[in-house]
Amino acid sequence: MTAFLTGSAAVAMAQSGPPTRPVDPDRPARLIAAAPGALRYQWYRNGLPIPGANGVAHTTVEPGTYTVVAFNGPDACASDPSDPVVLTGPTGPRQQGTDMSISKSADARQLLGGQNISYLLTVTNNGPATATGIIVTDALPAALSFDRLQPPAKGTATYQPGRHQVIWEIPILPARESATLTILAKAAKTGTIENTATVTASQPDSVPANNRATHLLQVMPLFIPTAFTANGDGHNDRFRIIGLERYPDNELTVFNRWGNVVFTQKNYQQRWDAQGQEVGTYVYILRVRDAAGEWHLFKGNITVLR
């Protein structure tokens, strides 16, 4: 009696030595005894009987050397073992996959040149398995100047100056849990800044499409000073916003420390000199409309000196 593999494995039987076929959990092998009609069968793997494998066929995903013995006649005499069939492939239990996803957000959609930006990376293990060996890479674009990292609650994060990138390593993340990392940077150039982060894990990922996240940041060509000297000497004695001429449709409002409006103007003419106001820090709100008709709001402090 012999055994053979169905389908493409029949080719292997023409080779010298036992027929072989690779096998894995996604490609089970079906072994069939060549002489049907016996009372029962016993399949063996690596010389040991397989419990419950007593039919004319046996389907398996386990690598090993397989033989079969048939029991015939009224005395259920055992036949000689069949010729062996060898299944090759990974050993041990199947590695269960999972679905890692990453999202990237920021505390602002638009900035002024030189302003700080805070990015939030969120990594989620959607399951079903626990994820290990997780690595998040955030390659910072040249238009961003790295500031610092806030220590993550899970794993460790480091900045690599030579590659201008952040590496965040998480040893283990159970299914349906998330972890976050905050990256602080500064807008070094104006224009649109595109920043992408990716995540990988040791386990196979069932949905690779959500392994990367991109954030777009608009840095507007404006510079708002933090102080000016309102002493009338003709040097830096007015609140001048560099680049505002690009946005003629604008509005500036200035508040004192009690929240009272001390100055407001549409289409600001760069002439507020804080005359009649005390030395100190004021709050400004600047609204500008871009060429696409979208309004942008900027809020900050301006210190008046004498």
VMD Tcl script that draws the C-alpha trace (Angstrom):
set ca {
  {0.00 0.00 0.00}
  {1.17 3.54 -0.74}
  {0.03 7.06 0.02}
  {0.07 10.10 -2.21}
  {-0.81 13.79 -2.27}
  {-3.68 14.95 -4.40}
  {-3.41 17.68 -7.02}
  {-0.03 19.19 -7.84}
  {1.76 16.94 -5.41}
  {1.44 14.08 -7.87}
  {4.44 15.57 -9.66}
  {6.55 14.99 -6.61}
  {6.02 11.25 -6.78}
  {8.10 11.07 -9.95}
  {11.14 12.42 -8.14}
  {13.78 10.20 -6.59}
  {13.19 9.58 -2.90}
  {9.99 10.27 -0.99}
  {7.63 12.79 -2.58}
  {7.76 16.18 -0.85}
  {5.59 19.26 -0.75}
  {5.79 22.53 1.18}
  {2.91 23.06 3.56}
  {1.75 25.91 5.80}
  {-1.49 26.94 7.52}
  {-2.76 28.57 4.33}
  {-1.94 25.53 2.16}
  {-3.06 22.28 3.86}
  {-2.07 18.96 2.33}
  {-4.51 16.12 1.71}
  {-2.99 12.64 1.94}
  {-4.91 9.69 0.46}
  {-4.19 5.98 0.88}
  {-3.62 4.39 -2.54}
  {-5.74 1.26 -1.75}
  {-9.24 2.25 -0.69}
  {-11.75 -0.16 0.79}
  {-9.91 -1.25 3.93}
  {-11.80 -1.66 7.20}
  {-9.86 1.21 8.70}
  {-6.56 3.08 8.45}
  {-3.98 4.48 10.77}
  {-1.93 7.50 9.73}
  {1.53 8.12 11.20}
  {3.60 11.31 11.47}
  {7.32 10.86 12.06}
  {6.66 7.24 13.04}
  {4.03 8.05 15.67}
  {0.31 7.31 15.25}
  {-1.90 10.35 14.77}
  {-4.89 10.14 17.13}
  {-8.19 10.01 15.27}
  {-6.53 9.80 11.81}
  {-8.28 6.58 10.75}
  {-9.82 7.42 7.39}
  {-8.70 6.76 3.86}
  {-7.64 10.43 3.66}
  {-5.89 12.73 6.09}
  {-5.64 16.53 5.81}
  {-2.90 18.33 7.70}
  {-0.89 21.56 7.94}
  {1.91 20.07 10.05}
  {5.32 19.36 8.41}
  {6.72 15.85 8.85}
  {7.09 12.41 7.31}
  {3.75 10.61 6.85}
  {2.89 6.93 6.32}
  {-0.34 4.94 6.54}
  {-1.23 1.36 7.54}
  {-4.44 -0.36 6.39}
  {-6.34 -2.97 8.36}
  {-8.09 -5.63 6.23}
  {-9.86 -8.99 6.49}
  {-11.90 -10.49 9.26}
  {-8.92 -10.44 11.60}
  {-8.14 -6.80 10.74}
  {-4.62 -7.69 9.71}
  {-2.32 -4.74 9.31}
  {-0.61 -4.07 6.02}
  {2.97 -2.94 5.73}
  {3.48 0.81 6.17}
  {3.08 2.78 2.98}
  {5.90 4.61 1.28}
  {6.56 7.88 3.10}
  {5.38 11.31 2.00}
  {7.35 14.30 3.31}
  {5.71 17.65 4.04}
  {8.10 20.53 4.57}
  {7.43 23.92 6.10}
  {7.52 25.93 9.32}
  {7.22 24.04 12.56}
  {5.35 24.99 15.68}
  {2.08 26.85 16.03}
  {0.99 29.33 13.40}
  {1.89 32.92 14.09}
  {-1.40 34.75 14.52}
  {-1.63 38.07 12.72}
  {-2.99 41.38 13.86}
  {-3.94 44.79 12.49}
  {-1.76 47.74 13.50}
  {-2.95 51.24 12.62}
  {-1.49 54.71 13.12}
  {-2.96 58.20 13.08}
  {-1.21 61.58 13.12}
  {-2.76 64.85 14.24}
  {-1.50 68.29 15.25}
  {-2.62 71.15 17.45}
  {-2.95 73.47 14.45}
  {-3.80 73.29 10.75}
  {-1.77 76.40 9.96}
  {1.14 78.22 11.56}
  {3.30 81.23 11.14}
  {6.95 80.75 10.25}
  {8.99 80.02 13.37}
  {6.02 78.94 15.47}
  {5.93 75.66 17.39}
  {3.79 72.70 16.38}
  {2.77 69.70 18.51}
  {2.17 66.41 16.70}
  {0.30 63.52 18.32}
  {0.98 59.97 17.08}
  {-1.54 57.31 18.08}
  {-0.79 53.62 17.48}
  {-3.63 51.11 17.89}
  {-3.58 47.32 17.86}
  {-6.95 46.38 16.36}
  {-6.33 42.70 17.11}
  {-6.96 39.86 17.22}
  {-3.47 38.98 18.48}
  {-1.10 40.74 20.86}
  {1.47 42.72 18.88}
  {5.18 42.67 19.69}
  {8.28 44.35 18.32}
  {6.37 47.48 17.29}
  {8.41 50.18 15.56}
  {7.07 53.61 14.64}
  {9.14 55.80 12.31}
  {8.44 59.48 11.76}
  {10.75 60.96 9.14}
  {10.58 64.70 9.77}
  {10.71 66.89 6.64}
  {13.43 69.51 6.27}
  {10.84 72.26 6.76}
  {10.45 71.17 10.40}
  {13.02 71.85 13.09}
  {12.95 69.20 15.85}
  {12.42 70.50 19.38}
  {11.80 67.65 21.81}
  {9.80 64.52 22.62}
  {7.42 64.02 25.49}
  {8.18 60.64 27.12}
  {5.60 58.08 25.92}
  {3.61 56.06 28.45}
  {4.52 52.89 26.53}
  {7.87 52.07 24.96}
  {10.79 54.38 24.32}
  {11.23 57.14 21.73}
  {14.44 58.71 20.45}
  {15.36 61.36 17.92}
  {18.10 60.53 15.38}
  {19.69 63.83 14.27}
  {21.63 62.29 11.38}
  {18.45 61.03 9.74}
  {16.19 63.76 11.14}
  {13.70 61.14 12.26}
  {11.95 59.89 15.39}
  {12.01 56.17 16.26}
  {9.44 54.90 18.75}
  {9.73 51.29 19.94}
  {6.97 49.48 21.83}
  {7.89 45.94 23.00}
  {4.30 44.72 23.38}
  {0.77 46.06 22.81}
  {-2.26 43.88 23.60}
  {-5.19 43.71 21.22}
  {-7.54 46.69 21.22}
  {-5.10 48.91 23.11}
  {-3.47 52.16 21.96}
  {-0.34 54.15 22.73}
  {0.51 57.80 22.06}
  {3.60 59.91 21.49}
  {3.89 63.71 21.29}
  {6.54 65.28 19.04}
  {7.29 68.99 19.39}
  {8.82 70.80 16.43}
  {9.07 74.25 14.86}
  {8.10 75.43 11.40}
  {11.39 76.37 9.74}
  {9.94 77.28 6.33}
  {6.71 78.57 4.88}
  {4.41 76.65 2.57}
  {2.83 73.21 2.91}
  {4.66 70.77 5.18}
  {3.89 67.08 4.66}
  {4.84 64.78 7.53}
  {4.36 60.97 7.42}
  {4.69 58.32 10.14}
  {4.62 54.52 9.72}
  {4.16 51.54 12.05}
  {5.25 47.90 11.81}
  {5.11 44.90 14.17}
  {6.63 41.43 14.29}
  {3.29 39.79 13.49}
  {1.73 39.66 9.99}
  {-0.53 42.64 9.41}
  {-3.97 41.95 7.95}
  {-4.63 45.56 6.89}
  {-1.35 47.16 5.75}
  {-3.19 50.15 4.26}
  {-3.53 51.78 7.69}
  {0.15 51.39 8.62}
  {1.00 54.97 7.60}
  {-0.48 58.38 8.37}
  {0.27 61.77 6.80}
  {-0.43 65.24 8.17}
  {-0.44 68.40 6.04}
  {0.47 71.69 7.73}
  {0.14 75.08 6.11}
  {2.81 77.56 7.24}
  {1.83 81.06 6.20}
  {4.44 83.69 5.20}
  {3.73 85.99 8.13}
  {5.93 87.10 11.01}
  {4.28 88.60 14.10}
  {6.75 90.13 16.60}
  {6.45 89.50 20.32}
  {7.36 93.07 21.38}
  {7.97 96.60 20.14}
  {9.29 99.82 21.71}
  {6.58 102.46 21.57}
  {8.84 105.40 22.43}
  {8.47 107.49 19.26}
  {12.13 107.32 18.17}
  {11.21 106.01 14.74}
  {12.74 102.57 15.35}
  {10.45 99.61 16.03}
  {7.85 101.83 17.65}
  {4.80 100.33 15.94}
  {3.22 96.89 15.84}
  {4.33 95.77 12.38}
  {3.34 92.35 11.00}
  {5.76 91.27 8.29}
  {4.09 89.77 5.21}
  {0.62 91.09 6.00}
  {0.50 92.84 2.61}
  {-0.05 89.37 1.11}
  {-3.41 89.27 2.89}
  {-5.15 92.62 2.46}
  {-8.41 91.14 3.71}
  {-7.55 91.03 7.40}
  {-8.62 92.23 10.83}
  {-6.55 92.94 13.94}
  {-7.91 93.27 17.48}
  {-5.79 94.01 20.57}
  {-6.91 93.47 24.18}
  {-5.39 94.67 27.45}
  {-4.84 92.43 30.44}
  {-8.43 93.01 31.63}
  {-9.87 91.82 28.31}
  {-10.86 95.27 27.08}
  {-10.41 96.10 23.39}
  {-7.76 98.82 23.03}
  {-7.41 98.65 19.24}
  {-9.26 97.10 16.31}
  {-8.98 97.63 12.58}
  {-9.96 95.87 9.37}
  {-7.26 95.87 6.70}
  {-4.67 96.73 9.34}
  {-2.34 99.54 8.22}
  {0.60 98.65 10.52}
  {0.23 101.82 12.60}
  {-0.75 100.79 16.12}
  {1.82 102.44 18.43}
  {0.06 101.86 21.78}
  {-0.15 105.56 22.47}
  {-2.11 106.18 25.65}
  {-1.57 102.57 26.76}
  {0.52 101.28 29.64}
  {3.73 99.35 29.28}
  {2.94 95.66 29.50}
  {1.70 92.61 27.65}
  {-1.37 92.66 25.42}
  {-3.25 89.92 23.59}
  {-3.83 90.16 19.85}
  {-6.16 88.27 17.53}
  {-5.35 88.44 13.83}
  {-7.70 87.12 11.16}
  {-6.56 86.87 7.54}
  {-8.23 85.47 4.45}
  {-6.11 83.62 1.91}
  {-6.45 83.51 -1.88}
  {-8.82 80.56 -1.63}
  {-11.19 82.57 0.55}
  {-10.44 80.65 3.73}
  {-10.05 82.58 6.98}
  {-7.15 81.86 9.34}
  {-6.96 83.02 12.95}
  {-3.80 83.70 14.95}
  {-3.69 84.62 18.62}
  {-0.71 85.60 20.73}
  {0.92 88.11 23.07}
  {2.58 91.40 22.18}
  {4.64 93.28 24.77}
  {4.74 97.07 24.68}
  {8.04 98.61 25.86}
  {9.12 102.24 26.22}
}
mol new
graphics top color blue
foreach p $ca { graphics top sphere $p radius 0.5 }
foreach p [lrange $ca 0 end-1] q [lrange $ca 1 end] { graphics top cylinder $p $q radius 0.2 }
display resetview
